[in-house]
Structures are given as C-alpha cells and as structure tokens.
Amino acid sequence: MEETKTFAEFAISEELLQAIGDMGFEEPTPIQAMAIPQILDGKDVTGQAQTGTGKTAAFGIPIIERLDPDNKNVQALVLSPTRELAIQTAEEFSRLMKYKKGLNVVPIYGGQPIERQLRALKGTVQVIIGTPGRVIDHIKRGTLHLDSVSMFILDEADQMLDMGFRDDIEDIFRDTPKNRQTILFSATMPQPILDITRRFQHDPQFLKITRRELTVPQIEQTYIEVRERDKLEALCRTLDMNNPELALVFCNTKRTVDDLMSRMQARGYFVEALHGDMKQQQRDCVMARFRAGSIDVLIATDVAARGIDVDDVDIVFNYDVPQDVEYYVHRIGRTARAGRTGKSVTFVAPREIYKLRDIQRYAKIQIAKTPLPTLDDVAEMKQQIFLDKVRDIMAAGNLELYLPLVEQLLETETEADSESAAEVTSIQVAAALLKMHLDSGKNAAQSEEIKPLQPSPSISETFTPGTVENSGAEPGMVRFRISLGKNQQIRPKDIVGAFAGECDIPGSSIGRIDLYNNYSYVDVPLEHANLVAEVMGSKTIRGQELEISIAAPRTPEEEEHERDRDKGGDRRGGSSGYRNGGSSGSGERRSYGNSGSSDRRSFSRGSSGSSSPRRDSAHGFYGRD
C-alpha cells in the first residue's frame, strides 16, 4: 500500500482536517496511514501497535468521520483498561470533534460519582469511552443501551485481559449488534487476543507496525515539570544556565513555533523559526544562518526539522512533549552527533506526565527529573560566564588599544569637583562596566517568578529485600499494607486490577494478597515497589479511598492466621489469601481518588497531586452541541 503523506489524502471532512491541524498533526504516523482507510471502509481491524504510536487518532479519526450527527443514540463504544486512558481518549475525541457540530463523547469509569454519568447519558451521546466494569454497571442499570452501536473498539486489549476483564468484554460483545464493526488494538498478540478476534470479528484486516529498535546516543536526558503558561520562562532560564552555542527547540504546532519565536526575540534572544508553511528559499536562508552561528536558537516542528543536518547542536529542548514516541528519539538525536555528547531537556506540564512514562517505556530509556533553575541560579551563571570571558580576554592580551580609554575615564572623574568622584578607582570603573553589561543582557528585565508547583511525589527510599523484618514478603518482593479489606467488599482481583492498571505493570507479577477485615497485604516485585508507592497513594479501589504503606512486622495474630490458612490450603482466590497467577472474572477495578494520612511510612497524596491527569468536566461530558 502506498504510504499516505498527508491527512488531506484521506476521505475525511474539512471540519475534521481543521481539528487535526489544530492538534499539531502534520502527517499520519505509520499506524494511522494503515488503519484510517480500512476503518473508513467499514472493515474490522486488528492492529498491533505500541502506546505512543498515534493509535488513538488511528481509530478516532475514522470513527468520528463515520458518525451520524442526526442519530442521537450511542453509535461507537470504546473500551479502555484504565480510568486515565479513558479520560485521555475522550479528550482526544473531543478535540477531533471540535468543528463537528452535534457530536458528543462521554467517558464513564469507576471512581467518578455515577450520578454525574447518569446525567450525561440522558443527553445526546454518540461515543462512549469507558472501563469494562463501569460499562457493565450501566448496562445492568439500564442506563446504557448498545443496540445502536455500529462500531466497537477495544483499546489496549492485552492489558484488559491481563487485568482480568475477559468475561466483562465478552458480555459486552453479546450486548452489541452482530453486524457491528469491531476494531481491536493491542501491543501484543497472545492467544486470548486471537481467540477474541476469531470469535467476534468478521474477516479482520491485520495491521502490524514493526517496532524498530530506537537507539539513543550519549545524551544527558532530563525533564522539568512546569505549568503550560510558565514554559517560556522555564526555557529562557534553562537556555541561560546552559549557554549553548547552538540549540534546537521543538514544538508540536506551527502556531506555537511562530508565537515562541516572537516572544523570545522580544526578550533579546537570536532565534529563528522553521516550519512547513515557509517557502524553501526561506528555510534554506534560516538553516544557513543557523549553521554559521548567526542565530543561537532554532525553533522547529518535527516535519520541518527533517532537513536539519548540523553536527554542532549542543542541546535540544522539547518545548512540547512530542505526539509520537518516535519523534522524541528523532528530536534528541539532533545533538550528540559525530561522536559528541549532548543534552536534551523536555518541559512537561503535570497533565502530560503520562506521555513521558510512555516514552521511557517504549524507548527503554530513563529521563531524569531536574528542578527549574531559579532567578538567582541564572544570575549567578551569567556572572560566572561573563567573568570567564573576561579572564580569557585578559589572558589573550592585546589590550593596549583600550588602556588609554580607561586612563582617560579615571583622570576625568578624578578632576571633577565632587568629593565622591575623587575616590573613584579602577576597581569601581570595572564594576560599572560589569553592571552595564550584565544589566543590559537578554531577559534581564523580563524574567519573572514562577509559582512553585505542588511537587509530584517521589520516593527517596531505596527498597531492598528485608527492609522490614518479618513483614511476610517473599524474596524479591516488597509487601504493602492497604487500608481496605473484606469489610469494604474488596476482592483480590480488585487489587490486581487496580495495581496493574494504575501502575502499568503486569497483573501476573503481583504476588501474594492477604485480605483481613479492614486492611490487606499485597506483595509487589522489588523493581516496581517505588512506582506502586508513588502512584497508588492517590487512588481508590471500588470507589473507596486508599492509604498505602510499607508493611510493618506481622503481629502474632497475623502469623497465626497465615499458618491456619496455609494449612487449609486457602491460597488462591479465597477470602483470606490469594496467590496471583493471572486473574480473570468480572467486576470493576475502580482505582482512583484521594487518600488521607497514614502511619507506618505512608505514601499518599491529596487532590492537589499532579502525577495523573484529572480533568473531569462538570458533567463528565465532552463535545459540542
């Protein structure tokens, strides 16, 4: 199949093309180029693609194009494994629907008051995006009817199966019309996925994006968490701290490129822009000036930057987190060329942290968090850079031309009638020249304070086996205590689903689960312990607030309980003990919300935490009337 170069080549409306342009998509990713025509043709599709390859738009664009705005019923259902993914997908659908009047999308998931969803479902809704458990809940309540569904999409299908949603998925399939179009996306294709394809799809088109090995050269990769409105100030400070000879700044849209260029030029930076709307002659001129060092900073979009071939780029800035994971690798690969080392800095708004996690997982890299430089840091660095330059000039000599000017200045001031002027020395003259230079530097009058962000949680402890003696954890595992148990109607599969879905770890990796009346113990592999402690402190299970902490040594009663249970062989799926070997069954894995304080080295956050996006609308509703 001939590769599609632009979205305009697809059979989609002008309204949708305009929305795609607003989102910064300049050309289709490989999975989009393959999937969009097939889905537009009404074919069943099974696509194998990793997170971060643009697969949401790969099914979102053709689905929206095929919706009938005059039909007020639910026409498309998207199943997502987690609350966060459901929200992200709904937000992307909403942006794609921007100019499509009369279309609405509603996300439904556990952890949100169901009354809000009930109100939204009473209105006009053509697209539902939800987690399997909450979809089942609404079907049983009679508040969600699927008899008009013509398109059914399973996103991250392998993750849903790993979390134990297979029975729920099959139940939902049975509630949809048999003549529906079925679209399935999965990072892997294990046998259970192929079984679903065989049972519920009709002559599916199998699409696979071969995962390329993404090689990252010797680049120091960091990110700075900063509000969207503070990105310009953060970029300027970081530029001043690094003082590069040549720097590249990447933005997702042409509009952002132009706006950023104007604002940086107003601050005194030598910057130029490069994007697809520029004529080739303009682009060649900009590139020539960049190579010659006439401009310090080049701001570009991903597509326009493909022609950049400069070996001396010291640092790459991602002003926007890239839309496609592979773009990240391509961007930072513009530095550290010809055997050199390089740096990259990514500016991340709190609601985009999940994108950075996708990049790290997909590219198998680590991006270290670094603090935003303060104004004092920048001022000190500027002074140090200036002093180093002065020392270099003095060491080079050839100052004879300027010495008479200094002597003239000293003589003139000394001969003045003022008593204070008579005290002027060469040191004061040097200080005055320093002040004149430093105060007139770029960004001097426009730097502004940035209100500190609520810091994202980080775990400073290094977990090691046996950190807590006699906690009951098996070798290589860390035991956590959570504040929910049998009295809160918590089941082992609820815990597995919550931990696996929220932390993006395999459900099968979770170890022993011991349920007590008002609390439970969960064993987690050592390598996932920090992540679990960080993420789960801000979630709920089955709509109930969660506190999580490292398990303290077991009490004598708990030890006796475990001995009695083990003698009875109740170690899998029972009400007291559970050994996870991959869970299945129905039921919502509700894993969102806040937590209060906790003792015993508790890890929890209030609603001001920012590691996961939470942008519920007032009615749980996205769309345009």
GUKOLZA-182650 format. One record per residue (C-alpha): x, y, z; residue in three letters. Coordinates in steps of 0.1 Angstrom, whole numbers, plus 5000, padded with zeros to 4 digits. Layout:
! GUKOLZA-182650
XYZALA
...
! end
This chain:
! GUKOLZA-182650
500050005000MET
501350344990GLU
502350555021GLU
499950845028THR
501851165032LYS
499151395045THR
495751375062PHE
494151555033ALA
494651245012GLU
492151065034PHE
488451085026ALA
487651295056ILE
485751625060SER
487251975062GLU
485952015098GLU
488051715108LEU
491051825089LEU
490852165106GLN
490751995140ALA
493651775131ILE
495652085121GLY
494852255154ASP
496251955173MET
499551985155GLY
499351665135PHE
501251735103GLU
501351395087GLU
499951045096PRO
502050815117THR
502550465102PRO
499650305121ILE
497450595112GLN
498350565075ALA
497450195076MET
494350195098ALA
492450505088ILE
491550395053PRO
490550045064GLN
488250175092ILE
486750435069LEU
485850155046ASP
483949985075GLY
486349685078LYS
487149505110ASP
490649585120VAL
493149425144THR
496149645149GLY
499349565167GLN
500949895178ALA
502750025209GLN
501450305231THR
502750635217GLY
502450555180THR
499350765174GLY
496850475176LYS
494150675194THR
493850905164ALA
494250595141ALA
490750485152PHE
489450815165GLY
489651005131ILE
487750745110PRO
485150675138ILE
484351045141ILE
484051075103GLU
481650785102ARG
479350915130LEU
475851045121ASP
475251365139PRO
471451335133ASP
471451005152ASN
471251085189LYS
472050735201ASN
475350575211VAL
477050475178GLN
480550395190ALA
481850225221LEU
485550235231VAL
486750015260LEU
489850125278SER
491649935306PRO
492050235330THR
490450555340ARG
493350765329GLU
493350615294LEU
489650655291ALA
489951025300ILE
492851085277GLN
490950915248THR
487851115255ALA
489851435255GLU
491451345221GLU
488051265207PHE
486751595219SER
489551785202ARG
488951595170LEU
485151675172MET
485852055177LYS
484352165144TYR
481851875141LYS
478552015155LYS
476151795172GLY
478651525182LEU
479451435219ASN
481651195237VAL
481251085274VAL
483850895294PRO
482450655320ILE
484750495346TYR
484950395383GLY
485950645409GLY
483650925395GLN
480250985410PRO
477850775390ILE
475151045392GLU
477251275370ARG
477550995344GLN
473850935346LEU
473051295338ARG
475451295309ALA
474050965294LEU
470551125294LYS
471751375268GLY
472851325232THR
475851105232VAL
477250935201GLN
480550795216VAL
481050625249ILE
484650565262ILE
484750355294GLY
486350095315THR
484749755312PRO
483449735348GLY
481650065347ARG
480249995312VAL
478849665326ILE
477449855356ASP
475450105333HIS
474249815311ILE
472849645342LYS
471249965354ARG
469550015320GLY
471250355316THR
473450255287LEU
471950095256HIS
474149945229LEU
471549845203ASP
472550125180SER
476350065183VAL
477850025149SER
481550055159MET
483049875189PHE
486749945198ILE
489049765222LEU
492049975231ASP
495049815249GLU
493249485246ALA
496149285260ASP
496249505291GLN
492549455297MET
492949075295LEU
495949095319ASP
493749285344MET
491149015343GLY
488449185321PHE
487948905296ARG
484548795310ASP
483349155310ASP
484549215275ILE
482748905262GLU
479549015280ASP
479749355264ILE
480249195229PHE
477049005234ARG
475149325241ASP
476249485208THR
474649415174PRO
476249135155LYS
476649345124ASN
478849605142ARG
482349695130GLN
484949575155THR
488349735159ILE
491049595183LEU
494349745192PHE
496949565212SER
500649595219ALA
501049225218THR
499048935202MET
498848655227PRO
496448365221GLN
493548505241PRO
493548815218ILE
493548595187LEU
490648405203ASP
488648725206ILE
489448815170THR
488348475158ARG
485048485177ARG
483948845174PHE
485448985142GLN
484548935106HIS
487348895081ASP
489549135100PRO
492449325085GLN
495649255105PHE
497849555107LEU
501249545124LYS
503749825130ILE
507149665134THR
508849805164ARG
512149955154ARG
514949955179GLU
515250305189LEU
518950385196THR
519650685218VAL
523250825216PRO
525250955246GLN
522751225256ILE
522051355291GLU
518251345291GLN
516251545317THR
512851695321TYR
511451995340ILE
507851985353GLU
506352325347VAL
502952475341ARG
502052545304GLU
501952925310ARG
505452915325ASP
507152725297LYS
508653035281LEU
510253155313GLU
511552795320ALA
513052775285LEU
514853115288CYS
516253025322ARG
517452685311THR
519052835280LEU
520853095301ASP
522052825325MET
523452605297ASN
524752895275ASN
524852675243PRO
526452785211GLU
523652625191LEU
520352505204ALA
517252345189LEU
513752395203VAL
510952165191PHE
507252255192CYS
504252045181ASN
502552315160THR
503552585136LYS
501452835156ARG
503552765187THR
506752795167VAL
505853145155ASP
504553255188ASP
507553135207LEU
509953295182MET
508253635186SER
508353615224ARG
511953515226MET
513053775201GLN
511354035224ALA
513553915252ARG
516653965232GLY
517453615220TYR
518853555185PHE
516253305173VAL
514553195140GLU
511752965131ALA
511452665108LEU
508152505098HIS
506252375069GLY
504452705059ASP
507852865050MET
509052865014LYS
512052665006GLN
514152975000GLN
513253105035GLN
514152775051ARG
517452755033ASP
518353105045CYS
517453025081VAL
519552705080MET
522552885066ALA
522353145094ARG
522052865120PHE
525052675107ARG
527052995106ALA
526153075142GLY
524353405133SER
521353275153ILE
521753085186ASP
518452915187VAL
516352745160LEU
512652675168ILE
511152405146ALA
508352155141THR
509151785137ASP
508451765100VAL
510452085091ALA
513351965112ALA
513951665089ARG
516251875067GLY
518451985096ILE
521951835093ASP
524152025118VAL
526751845139ASP
527352115165ASP
524052135183VAL
524752145220ASP
521352095234ILE
517752005223VAL
514752145240PHE
511351975238ASN
509052285244TYR
506152045239ASP
506151675246VAL
506051505211PRO
502851355199GLN
504651035187ASP
507150855209VAL
509550805180GLU
509651185174TYR
511251215208TYR
514150995197VAL
514451175164HIS
514451515182ARG
517151445207ILE
519251275181GLY
519951615166ARG
522551655193THR
525451425203ALA
526451375166ARG
529851295152ALA
530951125185GLY
530051425207ARG
527951425238THR
524751625241GLY
521851725263LYS
518151725260SER
515551895282VAL
511851835280THR
509252075295PHE
506351875309VAL
503052015321ALA
501651805351PRO
498851665329ARG
501451535304GLU
503551325328ILE
501951005315TYR
503351085280LYS
506851095294LEU
506350755310ARG
505150615276ASP
508350755260ILE
510550595287GLN
508850255284ARG
508850245246TYR
512350375240ALA
513750185271LYS
515450505284ILE
515550695316GLN
514751065317ILE
515751225350ALA
513751495366LYS
515651815373THR
514552135391PRO
513752455373LEU
516652705377PRO
515852995400THR
516453355391LEU
519453355415ASP
520853055397ASP
520553225364VAL
522153555376ALA
525053365392GLU
525653165360MET
525553475338LYS
528153645361GLN
530353335360GLN
530153315322ILE
531053685319PHE
533953655343LEU
535253355324ASP
535153555292LYS
536953855308VAL
539653615321ARG
540153475286ASP
540453815271ILE
543053925297MET
544953605291ALA
544953665254ALA
546454015258GLY
546354285231ASN
544654535254LEU
546854825246GLU
544154995224LEU
541755015253TYR
544055115282LEU
544155485272PRO
540255495274LEU
540355355310VAL
543055615319GLU
541055895304GLN
538055785324LEU
539955785356LEU
541556125350GLU
538256285341THR
536556155372GLU
539456255395THR
539556605382GLU
535856665388ALA
534856895417ASP
532856625435SER
534456485466GLU
533056145460SER
534356145424ALA
537856195437ALA
537655845453GLU
536955665421VAL
539355385414THR
540055145386SER
538054875405ILE
535055105405GLN
535355165368VAL
535554795362ALA
532454735384ALA
530555005365ALA
531354835332LEU
530354495346LEU
527054645358LYS
526354805324MET
526954475306HIS
525054245329LEU
522054475333ASP
521654515296SER
521754135289GLY
518953945273LYS
516053865295ASN
517254095323ALA
514154295327ALA
511654035317GLN
512453745339SER
509653665363GLU
509053445393GLU
507353115387ILE
504952995414LYS
506252665427PRO
504252355415LEU
502952115440GLN
505851865437PRO
505051535421SER
505551255446PRO
508951085446SER
510150805468ILE
513550865481SER
513850535498GLU
515650255481THR
513749935486PHE
515849635494THR
514749285503PRO
514249255540GLY
513849635546THR
511149545571VAL
511949235590GLU
509248975594ASN
506849165571SER
505848835553GLY
507148935519ALA
508748665499GLU
512348705485PRO
512548975458GLY
509149125468MET
508049425488VAL
504949395510ARG
502549685511PHE
499649735535ARG
496549905521ILE
493750035542SER
490949835526LEU
489849475532GLY
486949235534LYS
484649465552ASN
484949715523GLN
483949435498GLN
487449425484ILE
488449115464ARG
491949005452PRO
491049075416LYS
490149435425ASP
493549485440ILE
495249315410VAL
493249525385GLY
493949855404ALA
497749795408PHE
498249665373ALA
496149935356GLY
497350235375GLU
501050135376CYS
501149985342ASP
502749665355ILE
501749305345PRO
498949175367GLY
500748835368SER
503748995385SER
501749085416ILE
502448835443GLY
500648725475ARG
497548915486ILE
496248865522ASP
492849015530LEU
491849105565TYR
488749275578ASN
489849635573ASN
493149615556TYR
495149395532SER
498749305523TYR
499949295488VAL
503349165476ASP
504949365447VAL
508149285428PRO
511149485441LEU
511649665408GLU
508049805409HIS
507949905445ALA
508850275441ASN
506250315413LEU
503550145433VAL
504250355464ALA
504250675443GLU
501150605422VAL
498750415444MET
498850675472GLY
496450895452SER
494050625441LYS
490950445453THR
489750085449ILE
486050025442ARG
485450395448GLY
486950385483GLN
489850605495GLU
493150425498LEU
496050455521GLU
499250255513ILE
502350205533SER
505249965537ILE
504049665557ALA
505249665593ALA
506349345610PRO
503449105613ARG
501649075646THR
501348735664PRO
497748715654GLU
498548775617GLU
501248505619GLU
498748255634GLU
496248355608HIS
498648275580GLU
499647945595ARG
496047835598ASP
495247955563ARG
498247785547ASP
497347455565LYS
493847475549GLY
495347535515GLY
493347865510ASP
496048045489ARG
494248125457ARG
491148335453GLY
489948275488GLY
488548545511SER
491748555532SER
494648465510GLY
495448485473TYR
498448395452ARG
498148575419ASN
498748375388GLY
496748585364GLY
493248685373SER
490048675355SER
486448745361GLY
484149035361SER
483949345382GLY
485149695381GLU
488649775391ARG
488050125405ARG
491350275413SER
491150655415TYR
490750935440GLY
492551075471ASN
493850935503SER
494251075538GLY
497151045560SER
498750725570SER
501050595596ASP
503850335592ARG
505750515564ARG
502650605544SER
502750725508PHE
499650925499SER
498551255483ARG
495651485484GLY
493751615454SER
496551865446SER
498851585434GLY
499651605398SER
501151285385SER
497951175368SER
495651385347PRO
492351465362ARG
490351705341ARG
486751585346ASP
484251835332SER
481351955354ALA
479151685339HIS
481651425328GLY
480851535293PHE
482951635263TYR
481651755230GLY
479852025210ARG
476052095208ASP
! end
